[in-house]
Amino acid sequence: MRDLDQALADAYDRDTSGRALSRAPSDSRLGETRALELPNEPGAVPPPPHFHVPGRRTQPLTWPATVRALERQHGARFEHLADHLITARDRDQIRVLLVTSCHRAEGRTTLVLTVARALARRPHRLLVVDGDLGGPMLARLLGLKPRVGLEDVVLDNVPLEEAIVEVPDDNLSILPLRGPVARPREFLHEPGWSCMMARLRRSYDLILIDGSPLFTGLSAAVLHRPVDAAVLVTHRALTGERALLRALEVLDAGNIPLLGLAETFV
């Protein structure tokens, strides 16, 4: 995965055309779907405020080179995307946002982390959750070695305070997953999952879930029910129009509104 991360960074280094997130599918059945477009205007980045919750463990993060490269080259665009998500939160009462994709290696986690840094510059309480039950990567990419994770909260009733990593310097919090979940479908049906999400809603203004790809055999059957909306990350070389239509059907079957599409690596 480190090789992939570096490859993505190199790809973005080569692509200075400003087309990081752009395309909405052309099929008429997707006519109501909005692309999450990022403008070209540069903009100043305000310093983040700080929140601290007593009793929670704090730890600095090691941000991937890909995320740093994206901020250098397309920072204003991600700031605009962050504003778009804040507007959607306030207008449509979207508190929990699932970021998903059709397949792996479409840039989903990289997008989540880069947008999270932009969102963290706003004065609100932000949480990023590793919800990729089959291949969690947040902890590894951020240099975390959690002894307690999301799975311990859901399955063993471990207090949330022991699992959430607070990062005051970056003005956000992380809920990591220590490793793949053995039975993902059953996991999402656990009472602990619903209880945990209810508690998180009361504690945070915006929650980003880095979710499993839709076509892994997990999310096609059981989706993250407590979410309010989804962003679908796509890679043109990996995901065609038919796959996008199928993905929308999967989200619709789970009663999860699609907030927009985010195309990467174009």
C-alpha positions in Angstrom: 0.0 0.0 0.0 2.9 2.4 0.6 4.0 1.8 -3.1 0.5 2.6 -4.2 0.4 5.7 -2.0 3.7 6.9 -3.6 2.4 6.1 -7.0 -0.6 8.3 -6.4 1.6 11.1 -5.2 3.7 10.8 -8.3 0.6 10.8 -10.5 -0.7 14.0 -8.8 2.7 15.6 -9.2 2.5 15.0 -12.9 -1.1 16.3 -13.2 -1.2 20.0 -12.7 -4.2 20.6 -14.9 -6.6 21.0 -11.9 -8.9 18.2 -12.7 -8.8 16.4 -9.4 -12.6 16.1 -9.0 -14.7 16.8 -12.0 -17.0 14.5 -13.9 -20.7 13.6 -13.5 -21.8 10.5 -15.5 -23.6 11.2 -18.7 -26.3 8.6 -18.5 -29.7 10.2 -18.3 -30.6 8.0 -15.3 -27.9 9.8 -13.4 -29.1 13.2 -14.3 -29.9 14.3 -10.8 -26.4 13.3 -9.5 -24.1 16.2 -8.8 -20.4 16.2 -9.4 -18.4 17.6 -6.5 -16.4 20.1 -8.6 -13.4 22.0 -7.3 -12.7 25.5 -8.7 -9.4 26.9 -9.8 -9.2 30.0 -7.6 -6.4 30.0 -5.0 -7.3 30.9 -1.5 -5.7 31.5 1.9 -6.0 28.7 4.4 -7.0 29.9 7.8 -5.3 28.3 10.8 -7.4 25.7 12.6 -8.9 26.3 16.0 -8.5 23.7 18.7 -10.9 21.5 20.5 -9.9 19.2 23.4 -12.0 16.6 25.2 -10.5 15.8 28.6 -9.8 12.1 29.2 -9.3 11.2 25.5 -5.8 10.2 24.3 -4.0 12.6 22.0 -1.5 11.7 19.4 0.2 13.5 16.4 -0.5 12.1 12.9 1.9 11.4 10.1 0.1 12.6 7.0 0.8 10.7 3.8 2.9 12.3 1.0 -0.1 12.0 -1.3 -2.2 14.2 0.9 0.5 16.8 1.3 1.0 16.9 -2.5 -2.7 17.3 -3.1 -2.8 20.2 -0.6 0.1 21.9 -2.3 -1.3 21.6 -5.8 -5.1 21.7 -5.3 -5.6 23.2 -1.9 -8.1 25.8 -2.9 -10.2 23.1 -4.6 -10.4 21.0 -1.5 -11.2 24.1 0.6 -14.1 24.6 -1.8 -15.2 21.0 -1.4 -15.1 21.4 2.4 -17.3 24.4 2.1 -19.7 22.4 -0.1 -19.9 19.7 2.6 -20.5 22.2 5.4 -23.3 23.7 3.4 -24.9 20.3 2.8 -24.5 19.6 6.5 -26.4 22.7 7.5 -28.9 22.7 4.7 -29.8 19.0 4.6 -28.9 18.1 8.2 -26.2 15.7 7.0 -24.2 14.8 10.1 -22.8 11.4 9.0 -21.3 11.1 5.5 -20.2 7.8 4.0 -17.4 8.1 1.5 -17.3 5.0 -0.7 -16.3 3.7 -4.1 -17.2 0.8 -6.4 -13.7 -0.8 -6.2 -10.5 -0.5 -4.3 -7.6 1.7 -5.5 -9.9 4.5 -6.6 -8.4 7.0 -4.2 -11.2 6.9 -1.6 -9.1 7.0 1.5 -6.7 9.7 0.1 -9.7 11.8 -0.7 -11.1 11.4 2.8 -7.9 12.4 4.4 -7.3 15.4 2.2 -10.9 16.7 2.6 -10.7 16.0 6.4 -7.7 18.4 6.6 -9.6 21.1 4.8 -12.7 20.5 7.0 -10.6 20.6 10.1 -9.8 24.3 9.4 -13.4 25.1 10.2 -14.6 25.7 13.8 -16.5 22.5 14.4 -16.0 19.0 15.9 -14.8 16.6 13.1 -14.4 12.9 13.4 -13.0 10.5 10.7 -14.0 6.9 11.1 -12.3 3.9 9.5 -15.4 2.0 8.2 -13.6 -0.1 5.6 -14.3 -3.4 7.4 -12.5 -5.5 4.9 -9.3 -3.5 4.5 -8.9 -0.7 7.0 -6.0 1.7 6.1 -6.4 4.9 8.2 -4.3 3.9 11.1 -1.5 2.6 9.0 -1.5 5.7 6.6 -1.5 8.1 9.6 1.2 6.3 11.6 -1.1 5.1 14.3 -0.7 1.9 16.2 -4.0 1.7 18.1 -4.4 -0.8 21.0 -8.1 -0.2 21.0 -10.2 0.3 17.9 -13.7 0.6 16.5 -14.2 -3.2 16.6 -13.5 -3.3 20.3 -16.2 -0.6 20.9 -18.8 -2.5 18.9 -18.1 -6.1 19.9 -16.6 -5.8 23.4 -18.4 -2.6 24.7 -15.0 -0.8 25.3 -15.7 2.9 26.0 -15.4 5.2 23.0 -13.0 7.4 24.9 -10.4 4.6 24.8 -10.7 4.2 21.0 -10.9 7.7 19.7 -7.6 9.4 19.0 -7.8 13.1 19.4 -5.4 15.3 17.4 -5.6 18.8 18.8 -2.8 20.1 16.4 -5.0 19.2 13.4 -8.3 19.9 15.0 -9.9 16.6 14.4 -10.4 13.1 15.9 -9.8 9.6 14.4 -11.7 6.4 15.2 -9.4 3.7 13.8 -10.1 0.1 13.0 -7.2 -2.2 14.1 -7.8 -4.8 11.5 -10.3 -6.4 9.1 -13.6 -7.6 10.7 -14.2 -11.3 10.4 -17.9 -11.2 9.7 -18.7 -7.7 8.3 -22.5 -8.2 7.7 -23.0 -9.4 11.3 -20.8 -6.6 12.5 -23.1 -3.9 11.1 -26.1 -5.6 12.7 -24.5 -5.5 16.1 -26.4 -3.4 18.7 -23.0 -1.9 19.6 -22.7 -0.4 16.1 -26.0 1.5 16.3 -25.3 2.6 19.9 -21.8 3.8 18.9 -23.1 5.8 16.0 -25.9 7.4 18.1 -23.3 8.5 20.6 -21.0 9.9 17.9 -23.9 12.0 16.5 -24.3 13.7 19.8 -20.6 14.4 20.2 -19.5 15.6 16.7 -20.7 18.2 14.2 -19.6 16.2 11.2 -18.5 12.5 10.8 -16.7 11.2 7.7 -16.8 7.4 7.3 -14.1 5.9 5.0 -16.3 3.0 4.0 -15.8 -0.3 2.2 -16.1 -0.4 -1.6 -19.6 -1.2 -2.7 -18.6 -4.2 -4.8 -16.6 -6.1 -2.2 -19.6 -8.4 -1.4 -20.2 -6.6 1.9 -22.0 -3.3 1.1 -24.1 -4.7 -1.7 -26.0 -6.6 1.0 -25.6 -4.5 4.1 -24.8 -0.8 4.2 -24.0 1.5 7.0 -27.5 2.3 8.0 -26.8 5.2 10.4 -25.4 7.4 7.6 -27.2 10.4 6.2 -25.7 10.6 2.7 -22.8 9.2 0.6 -20.1 10.5 -1.7 -19.1 8.1 -4.4 -15.4 8.2 -5.4 -14.7 7.0 -8.9 -11.7 6.4 -11.1 -12.5 6.6 -14.8 -10.1 3.8 -15.7 -11.8 1.4 -13.2 -15.4 2.4 -13.0 -17.6 2.8 -16.1 -21.2 4.0 -16.5 -22.7 0.6 -15.9 -20.8 0.3 -12.6 -21.9 3.7 -11.5 -25.5 2.8 -12.2 -25.2 -0.4 -10.2 -23.6 1.6 -7.4 -26.5 4.0 -7.3 -28.9 1.1 -7.1 -26.9 -0.3 -4.2 -27.1 3.0 -2.3 -30.7 3.4 -3.2 -31.5 -0.1 -1.8 -29.8 1.0 1.4 -31.9 4.3 1.5 -28.7 6.3 1.4 -29.0 9.5 -0.7 -26.1 10.3 -3.0 -24.6 13.7 -2.2 -22.4 13.7 -5.3 -19.6 12.0 -7.3 -15.9 12.7 -6.9 -13.7 11.6 -9.8 -10.0 11.1 -9.1 -6.9 10.6 -11.1 -8.1 12.3 -14.3 
